[in-house]
Amino acid sequence: MKILFADKFPPSHVAALEARGHTCVVAPATLAEELPALLGGVDVLVVRSTRVTETALDAADRLALIVRAGAGVNTIDWRATADRGVYVANTPGKNAVAVAELTIGLLAALDRRIPDAVADLRAGRWRKSDYAKAQGLARRRLAVIGTGAIGLEVAARARALEMEVVVEEKPHRAAATVAKLRDLGCVFADRATMLSTADAVTVHVPASPETEGMVDTAFLTQMKDGAFLINTSRGDVVDEEALLAALDAKGIRAGLDVFRDEPGEGTATFDSRLAQHPHVYGTHHIGASTEQAQEAIAAEVVEIVRGFELGVVRNCVNLAEGESGTTTIAVRHHNRIGVLARVLGILGRAHLNVEQMANQIFAGGAAAIATIHVTGDLDDAVAASIAADDDVIGVSVAGG
């Protein structure tokens, strides 16, 4: 396969894929508008920050898989990939420790005003009396919104600092996550209680229509005056105008690694009122930018490509969830060439569209079962035609 890396990627992991016979093209710092010209003949595209637009997808003639070397996939036109049958996979959790470390770093920086102190020293100003007024982090309350891999790592580090960590009560949270939070000694509360009682709030949610602008005027109004807000997730989560108002009106201070209109390139001019506000300590969307995280992410990318070689896509994010179709037909059959082709032919002639299908082999390899989800009513005559095949052992139909 031909693999294009549109962002930096560790050479050792590129070499590992080349050793498997793949042709690898490394084009770091590729801009979104440059990508279409590079996609000819490419089977797999690996990106980190490079945006993948519908225009780029239209220019691709063989593209089958896009791997986001990171967790979020908001830089990829998700709907366009799904419509074109292009897999999108990511590497969730591999950068969790790195992002959690930066989150704690921003929290400590806000409490001790480290960036301001450094700036004063570099300017020749000694202001010990001003910087000796920090409250400290121990026994203060941190609200963690979002308890995926990153949120859990943040909670663990905050508890190690003897902070009280409060997380949101959610009825459908995974039992394993609840157990981890309880083991850490986290407190559970509703969102309003979290915001109104926390000394600091840190946000770790994915970019989605549900989370866009989540940190809005109502959210910020509930926070304590002078509280800290930390966002190392995505810039779209914050209503920046609302935050600017809260910085002035409520004395809120913010540690931000991400911004709504941040540049897509590694080096650019960035004129942001929010980033320049004196109550904001900002970094350059570097949450995952540690060597440890990049090595872990790169190793996962290699595993995703290896799985794809065998027809399995790890961490795929753009397949339909749950079962599709209106009728399910289970066909037990002898494991022989042509059986499934004949079954699908019967379904096709009956104008039944296959939505999902899986074929599993029984122990020993002599028999298999195909579970096929179709849209439409599968009548008795169609089922009987399938059952009449000499290599079909049995047929069962559900739904329809």
C-alpha positions as a Python dict, from the first residue, in 0.01 Angstrom:
ca = {
    (1, 'M'): (0, 0, 0),
    (2, 'K'): (101, 363, -42),
    (3, 'I'): (88, 554, 286),
    (4, 'L'): (105, 933, 306),
    (5, 'F'): (210, 1099, 633),
    (6, 'A'): (89, 1459, 611),
    (7, 'D'): (243, 1552, 946),
    (8, 'K'): (559, 1463, 1137),
    (9, 'F'): (594, 1095, 1221),
    (10, 'P'): (879, 913, 1400),
    (11, 'P'): (1122, 771, 1138),
    (12, 'S'): (1153, 438, 1320),
    (13, 'H'): (782, 371, 1281),
    (14, 'V'): (788, 475, 915),
    (15, 'A'): (1070, 225, 868),
    (16, 'A'): (862, -46, 1038),
    (17, 'L'): (587, 1, 780),
    (18, 'E'): (834, 12, 492),
    (19, 'A'): (978, -317, 618),
    (20, 'R'): (632, -466, 566),
    (21, 'G'): (648, -369, 200),
    (22, 'H'): (454, -43, 208),
    (23, 'T'): (556, 269, 19),
    (24, 'C'): (571, 557, 265),
    (25, 'V'): (569, 924, 171),
    (26, 'V'): (643, 1169, 453),
    (27, 'A'): (529, 1527, 388),
    (28, 'P'): (529, 1704, 727),
    (29, 'A'): (351, 2036, 774),
    (30, 'T'): (125, 1976, 473),
    (31, 'L'): (-143, 2245, 452),
    (32, 'A'): (-508, 2158, 387),
    (33, 'E'): (-499, 2325, 46),
    (34, 'E'): (-186, 2127, -47),
    (35, 'L'): (-326, 1788, 46),
    (36, 'P'): (-542, 1719, -266),
    (37, 'A'): (-236, 1728, -493),
    (38, 'L'): (-64, 1461, -281),
    (39, 'L'): (-341, 1203, -257),
    (40, 'G'): (-315, 1040, -598),
    (41, 'G'): (-252, 667, -559),
    (42, 'V'): (-259, 689, -176),
    (43, 'D'): (-430, 404, 11),
    (44, 'V'): (-375, 526, 368),
    (45, 'L'): (-346, 884, 493),
    (46, 'V'): (-199, 960, 836),
    (47, 'V'): (-262, 1307, 978),
    (48, 'R'): (-222, 1489, 1303),
    (49, 'S'): (-326, 1854, 1262),
    (50, 'T'): (-364, 1872, 883),
    (51, 'R'): (-728, 1927, 790),
    (52, 'V'): (-888, 1674, 557),
    (53, 'T'): (-1162, 1843, 357),
    (54, 'E'): (-1419, 1715, 111),
    (55, 'T'): (-1206, 1870, -164),
    (56, 'A'): (-914, 1651, -60),
    (57, 'L'): (-1135, 1342, -56),
    (58, 'D'): (-1260, 1422, -405),
    (59, 'A'): (-899, 1425, -525),
    (60, 'A'): (-823, 1081, -379),
    (61, 'D'): (-857, 791, -622),
    (62, 'R'): (-764, 498, -394),
    (63, 'L'): (-793, 628, -39),
    (64, 'A'): (-946, 370, 194),
    (65, 'L'): (-826, 465, 542),
    (66, 'I'): (-746, 788, 728),
    (67, 'V'): (-567, 755, 1060),
    (68, 'R'): (-575, 1051, 1298),
    (69, 'A'): (-256, 1033, 1503),
    (70, 'G'): (-440, 1151, 1812),
    (71, 'A'): (-783, 1128, 1970),
    (72, 'G'): (-1001, 1402, 1818),
    (73, 'V'): (-1117, 1376, 1457),
    (74, 'N'): (-1276, 1721, 1425),
    (75, 'T'): (-1017, 1821, 1163),
    (76, 'I'): (-1150, 1552, 927),
    (77, 'D'): (-1473, 1592, 727),
    (78, 'W'): (-1634, 1298, 900),
    (79, 'R'): (-1956, 1293, 696),
    (80, 'A'): (-1770, 1311, 364),
    (81, 'T'): (-1551, 1014, 458),
    (82, 'A'): (-1853, 808, 560),
    (83, 'D'): (-2035, 889, 235),
    (84, 'R'): (-1730, 774, 35),
    (85, 'G'): (-1670, 455, 233),
    (86, 'V'): (-1335, 574, 369),
    (87, 'Y'): (-1252, 446, 716),
    (88, 'V'): (-1145, 698, 981),
    (89, 'A'): (-955, 564, 1281),
    (90, 'N'): (-791, 738, 1575),
    (91, 'T'): (-559, 657, 1866),
    (92, 'P'): (-765, 723, 2180),
    (93, 'G'): (-595, 728, 2516),
    (94, 'K'): (-239, 726, 2383),
    (95, 'N'): (-188, 1094, 2461),
    (96, 'A'): (-386, 1093, 2786),
    (97, 'V'): (-90, 1121, 3021),
    (98, 'A'): (68, 1403, 2821),
    (99, 'V'): (-252, 1610, 2816),
    (100, 'A'): (-311, 1541, 3186),
    (101, 'E'): (40, 1661, 3267),
    (102, 'L'): (-16, 1987, 3080),
    (103, 'T'): (-351, 2031, 3256),
    (104, 'I'): (-186, 2001, 3595),
    (105, 'G'): (91, 2232, 3477),
    (106, 'L'): (-161, 2500, 3381),
    (107, 'L'): (-338, 2454, 3713),
    (108, 'A'): (-13, 2507, 3907),
    (109, 'A'): (80, 2800, 3682),
    (110, 'L'): (-250, 2973, 3755),
    (111, 'D'): (-215, 2921, 4128),
    (112, 'R'): (147, 3038, 4148),
    (113, 'R'): (132, 3287, 3855),
    (114, 'I'): (445, 3128, 3713),
    (115, 'P'): (435, 3288, 3364),
    (116, 'D'): (402, 3639, 3509),
    (117, 'A'): (683, 3577, 3756),
    (118, 'V'): (912, 3453, 3479),
    (119, 'A'): (827, 3757, 3262),
    (120, 'D'): (908, 3993, 3550),
    (121, 'L'): (1243, 3827, 3620),
    (122, 'R'): (1338, 3842, 3254),
    (123, 'A'): (1254, 4212, 3258),
    (124, 'G'): (1473, 4266, 3566),
    (125, 'R'): (1186, 4308, 3814),
    (126, 'W'): (1195, 4140, 4156),
    (127, 'R'): (838, 4118, 4299),
    (128, 'K'): (853, 3855, 4570),
    (129, 'S'): (586, 4028, 4779),
    (130, 'D'): (336, 4005, 4489),
    (131, 'Y'): (403, 3642, 4402),
    (132, 'A'): (403, 3512, 4758),
    (133, 'K'): (21, 3519, 4776),
    (134, 'A'): (-73, 3185, 4617),
    (135, 'Q'): (-342, 2979, 4789),
    (136, 'G'): (-193, 2637, 4707),
    (137, 'L'): (-368, 2337, 4553),
    (138, 'A'): (-398, 2090, 4840),
    (139, 'R'): (-753, 2058, 4978),
    (140, 'R'): (-898, 2277, 4703),
    (141, 'R'): (-1179, 2143, 4485),
    (142, 'L'): (-1125, 2055, 4119),
    (143, 'A'): (-1426, 1981, 3896),
    (144, 'V'): (-1334, 1740, 3615),
    (145, 'I'): (-1585, 1753, 3330),
    (146, 'G'): (-1534, 1454, 3104),
    (147, 'T'): (-1398, 1131, 3251),
    (148, 'G'): (-1255, 952, 2952),
    (149, 'A'): (-890, 847, 2946),
    (150, 'I'): (-762, 1204, 2989),
    (151, 'G'): (-1010, 1300, 3260),
    (152, 'L'): (-916, 991, 3461),
    (153, 'E'): (-544, 1073, 3437),
    (154, 'V'): (-613, 1431, 3548),
    (155, 'A'): (-819, 1308, 3843),
    (156, 'A'): (-542, 1071, 3950),
    (157, 'R'): (-279, 1347, 3943),
    (158, 'A'): (-501, 1596, 4121),
    (159, 'R'): (-573, 1345, 4397),
    (160, 'A'): (-197, 1289, 4432),
    (161, 'L'): (-175, 1664, 4497),
    (162, 'E'): (-435, 1616, 4774),
    (163, 'M'): (-703, 1804, 4583),
    (164, 'E'): (-1068, 1716, 4622),
    (165, 'V'): (-1191, 1599, 4283),
    (166, 'V'): (-1559, 1621, 4192),
    (167, 'V'): (-1703, 1452, 3882),
    (168, 'E'): (-2046, 1458, 3724),
    (169, 'E'): (-2314, 1208, 3820),
    (170, 'K'): (-2407, 1015, 3505),
    (171, 'P'): (-2644, 718, 3505),
    (172, 'H'): (-2492, 549, 3199),
    (173, 'R'): (-2120, 586, 3278),
    (174, 'A'): (-1927, 262, 3229),
    (175, 'A'): (-1900, 54, 3546),
    (176, 'A'): (-1522, 27, 3508),
    (177, 'T'): (-1490, 407, 3498),
    (178, 'V'): (-1713, 447, 3804),
    (179, 'A'): (-1497, 195, 3991),
    (180, 'K'): (-1178, 386, 3901),
    (181, 'L'): (-1329, 716, 4011),
    (182, 'R'): (-1442, 567, 4342),
    (183, 'D'): (-1100, 409, 4397),
    (184, 'L'): (-944, 754, 4348),
    (185, 'G'): (-1180, 898, 4609),
    (186, 'C'): (-1365, 1128, 4372),
    (187, 'V'): (-1690, 1297, 4476),
    (188, 'F'): (-1997, 1271, 4252),
    (189, 'A'): (-2230, 1569, 4204),
    (190, 'D'): (-2461, 1731, 3950),
    (191, 'R'): (-2318, 1986, 3705),
    (192, 'A'): (-2458, 2290, 3889),
    (193, 'T'): (-2308, 2181, 4221),
    (194, 'M'): (-1974, 2109, 4055),
    (195, 'L'): (-1949, 2453, 3900),
    (196, 'S'): (-2072, 2649, 4202),
    (197, 'T'): (-1841, 2479, 4454),
    (198, 'A'): (-1520, 2420, 4256),
    (199, 'D'): (-1208, 2632, 4289),
    (200, 'A'): (-1103, 2512, 3944),
    (201, 'V'): (-1286, 2352, 3652),
    (202, 'T'): (-1109, 2148, 3386),
    (203, 'V'): (-1279, 2036, 3065),
    (204, 'H'): (-1200, 1708, 2884),
    (205, 'V'): (-1476, 1645, 2631),
    (206, 'P'): (-1461, 1571, 2257),
    (207, 'A'): (-1559, 1825, 1994),
    (208, 'S'): (-1914, 1753, 1884),
    (209, 'P'): (-2241, 1937, 1817),
    (210, 'E'): (-2339, 1858, 2178),
    (211, 'T'): (-2026, 2011, 2330),
    (212, 'E'): (-1979, 2311, 2100),
    (213, 'G'): (-2007, 2628, 2309),
    (214, 'M'): (-2068, 2420, 2623),
    (215, 'V'): (-1869, 2669, 2832),
    (216, 'D'): (-2111, 2956, 2776),
    (217, 'T'): (-2251, 3244, 2980),
    (218, 'A'): (-2476, 3015, 3186),
    (219, 'F'): (-2186, 2778, 3258),
    (220, 'L'): (-1950, 3058, 3358),
    (221, 'T'): (-2214, 3239, 3567),
    (222, 'Q'): (-2238, 2930, 3788),
    (223, 'M'): (-1863, 2927, 3855),
    (224, 'K'): (-1721, 3092, 4168),
    (225, 'D'): (-1571, 3437, 4134),
    (226, 'G'): (-1196, 3405, 4090),
    (227, 'A'): (-1212, 3035, 3999),
    (228, 'F'): (-979, 2880, 3742),
    (229, 'L'): (-1097, 2738, 3408),
    (230, 'I'): (-873, 2498, 3218),
    (231, 'N'): (-940, 2375, 2865),
    (232, 'T'): (-702, 2132, 2699),
    (233, 'S'): (-970, 1962, 2487),
    (234, 'R'): (-1095, 2163, 2187),
    (235, 'G'): (-1138, 2535, 2129),
    (236, 'D'): (-1495, 2497, 2005),
    (237, 'V'): (-1603, 2385, 2352),
    (238, 'V'): (-1571, 2744, 2480),
    (239, 'D'): (-1784, 3044, 2387),
    (240, 'E'): (-1490, 3284, 2375),
    (241, 'E'): (-1696, 3603, 2399),
    (242, 'A'): (-1869, 3469, 2709),
    (243, 'L'): (-1534, 3378, 2862),
    (244, 'L'): (-1387, 3721, 2786),
    (245, 'A'): (-1679, 3879, 2971),
    (246, 'A'): (-1637, 3643, 3269),
    (247, 'L'): (-1264, 3711, 3292),
    (248, 'D'): (-1344, 4078, 3352),
    (249, 'A'): (-1671, 4054, 3546),
    (250, 'K'): (-1599, 3755, 3774),
    (251, 'G'): (-1221, 3758, 3798),
    (252, 'I'): (-1206, 3410, 3649),
    (253, 'R'): (-861, 3307, 3528),
    (254, 'A'): (-805, 3057, 3251),
    (255, 'G'): (-540, 2812, 3135),
    (256, 'L'): (-604, 2736, 2769),
    (257, 'D'): (-416, 2507, 2532),
    (258, 'V'): (-675, 2540, 2255),
    (259, 'F'): (-859, 2824, 2086),
    (260, 'R'): (-1160, 2841, 1856),
    (261, 'D'): (-979, 2991, 1552),
    (262, 'E'): (-626, 2872, 1620),
    (263, 'P'): (-393, 2828, 1318),
    (264, 'G'): (-371, 2487, 1157),
    (265, 'E'): (1, 2529, 1086),
    (266, 'G'): (289, 2488, 1327),
    (267, 'T'): (408, 2846, 1280),
    (268, 'A'): (172, 3138, 1210),
    (269, 'T'): (49, 3476, 1328),
    (270, 'F'): (-231, 3446, 1583),
    (271, 'D'): (-418, 3759, 1689),
    (272, 'S'): (-655, 3651, 1966),
    (273, 'R'): (-811, 3879, 2228),
    (274, 'L'): (-862, 3577, 2450),
    (275, 'A'): (-503, 3453, 2425),
    (276, 'Q'): (-374, 3805, 2498),
    (277, 'H'): (-599, 3869, 2799),
    (278, 'P'): (-397, 3919, 3121),
    (279, 'H'): (-611, 3661, 3303),
    (280, 'V'): (-524, 3389, 3050),
    (281, 'Y'): (-220, 3163, 3043),
    (282, 'G'): (-216, 3006, 2700),
    (283, 'T'): (-15, 2737, 2525),
    (284, 'H'): (-2, 2644, 2158),
    (285, 'H'): (-222, 2330, 2137),
    (286, 'I'): (66, 2119, 2262),
    (287, 'G'): (-121, 1891, 2503),
    (288, 'A'): (-13, 1574, 2325),
    (289, 'S'): (328, 1706, 2225),
    (290, 'T'): (564, 1499, 2435),
    (291, 'E'): (805, 1242, 2296),
    (292, 'Q'): (644, 974, 2511),
    (293, 'A'): (298, 1048, 2375),
    (294, 'Q'): (412, 1070, 2014),
    (295, 'E'): (591, 734, 2039),
    (296, 'A'): (280, 571, 2186),
    (297, 'I'): (57, 727, 1920),
    (298, 'A'): (292, 625, 1638),
    (299, 'A'): (302, 266, 1763),
    (300, 'E'): (-79, 259, 1763),
    (301, 'V'): (-89, 399, 1408),
    (302, 'V'): (135, 113, 1296),
    (303, 'E'): (-97, -137, 1465),
    (304, 'I'): (-399, 18, 1294),
    (305, 'V'): (-232, -18, 954),
    (306, 'R'): (-133, -377, 1032),
    (307, 'G'): (-491, -457, 1126),
    (308, 'F'): (-617, -292, 808),
    (309, 'E'): (-395, -526, 607),
    (310, 'L'): (-600, -812, 754),
    (311, 'G'): (-935, -642, 700),
    (312, 'V'): (-981, -518, 1057),
    (313, 'V'): (-992, -145, 1138),
    (314, 'R'): (-908, -69, 1500),
    (315, 'N'): (-1065, 238, 1663),
    (316, 'C'): (-1288, 313, 1363),
    (317, 'V'): (-1505, 616, 1436),
    (318, 'N'): (-1726, 654, 1128),
    (319, 'L'): (-1912, 324, 1107),
    (320, 'A'): (-2281, 315, 1199),
    (321, 'E'): (-2337, 220, 1561),
    (322, 'G'): (-2562, -70, 1655),
    (323, 'E'): (-2751, -295, 1419),
    (324, 'S'): (-2888, -160, 1091),
    (325, 'G'): (-3170, -296, 878),
    (326, 'T'): (-3523, -410, 949),
    (327, 'T'): (-3481, -785, 920),
    (328, 'T'): (-3208, -1025, 1030),
    (329, 'I'): (-3149, -1357, 861),
    (330, 'A'): (-2913, -1617, 1008),
    (331, 'V'): (-2785, -1874, 759),
    (332, 'R'): (-2599, -2179, 889),
    (333, 'H'): (-2406, -2326, 600),
    (334, 'H'): (-2124, -2555, 493),
    (335, 'N'): (-1801, -2360, 473),
    (336, 'R'): (-1761, -2389, 96),
    (337, 'I'): (-1683, -2155, -191),
    (338, 'G'): (-1982, -1978, -346),
    (339, 'V'): (-2241, -2033, -72),
    (340, 'L'): (-2258, -1672, 41),
    (341, 'A'): (-2250, -1548, -318),
    (342, 'R'): (-2562, -1752, -391),
    (343, 'V'): (-2735, -1628, -73),
    (344, 'L'): (-2658, -1266, -158),
    (345, 'G'): (-2780, -1323, -513),
    (346, 'I'): (-3118, -1438, -382),
    (347, 'L'): (-3142, -1133, -154),
    (348, 'G'): (-3047, -903, -440),
    (349, 'R'): (-3312, -1042, -674),
    (350, 'A'): (-3564, -988, -394),
    (351, 'H'): (-3453, -619, -376),
    (352, 'L'): (-3334, -657, -17),
    (353, 'N'): (-3038, -431, 59),
    (354, 'V'): (-2772, -577, 289),
    (355, 'E'): (-2692, -326, 567),
    (356, 'Q'): (-2456, -537, 780),
    (357, 'M'): (-2313, -885, 753),
    (358, 'A'): (-2086, -1113, 954),
    (359, 'N'): (-1971, -1467, 882),
    (360, 'Q'): (-1827, -1681, 1162),
    (361, 'I'): (-1669, -2023, 1129),
    (362, 'F'): (-1755, -2306, 1368),
    (363, 'A'): (-1475, -2501, 1535),
    (364, 'G'): (-1314, -2740, 1289),
    (365, 'G'): (-1393, -2519, 989),
    (366, 'A'): (-1658, -2741, 828),
    (367, 'A'): (-1952, -2510, 895),
    (368, 'A'): (-2022, -2140, 940),
    (369, 'I'): (-2304, -1901, 1020),
    (370, 'A'): (-2374, -1581, 829),
    (371, 'T'): (-2575, -1315, 1011),
    (372, 'I'): (-2718, -1072, 757),
    (373, 'H'): (-2914, -755, 837),
    (374, 'V'): (-3127, -636, 545),
    (375, 'T'): (-3369, -351, 481),
    (376, 'G'): (-3709, -470, 367),
    (377, 'D'): (-3950, -755, 434),
    (378, 'L'): (-3798, -1097, 384),
    (379, 'D'): (-4095, -1320, 297),
    (380, 'D'): (-4121, -1696, 333),
    (381, 'A'): (-4047, -1754, -36),
    (382, 'V'): (-3707, -1582, -11),
    (383, 'A'): (-3618, -1776, 303),
    (384, 'A'): (-3726, -2098, 135),
    (385, 'S'): (-3507, -2025, -170),
    (386, 'I'): (-3206, -1980, 56),
    (387, 'A'): (-3287, -2295, 254),
    (388, 'A'): (-3317, -2497, -68),
    (389, 'D'): (-2944, -2454, -140),
    (390, 'D'): (-2769, -2788, -87),
    (391, 'D'): (-2494, -2619, 117),
    (392, 'V'): (-2735, -2442, 352),
    (393, 'I'): (-2789, -2621, 681),
    (394, 'G'): (-3060, -2400, 825),
    (395, 'V'): (-3221, -2054, 801),
    (396, 'S'): (-3383, -1838, 1068),
    (397, 'V'): (-3545, -1496, 1025),
    (398, 'A'): (-3612, -1227, 1286),
    (399, 'G'): (-3793, -897, 1238),
    (400, 'G'): (-3955, -782, 915),
}
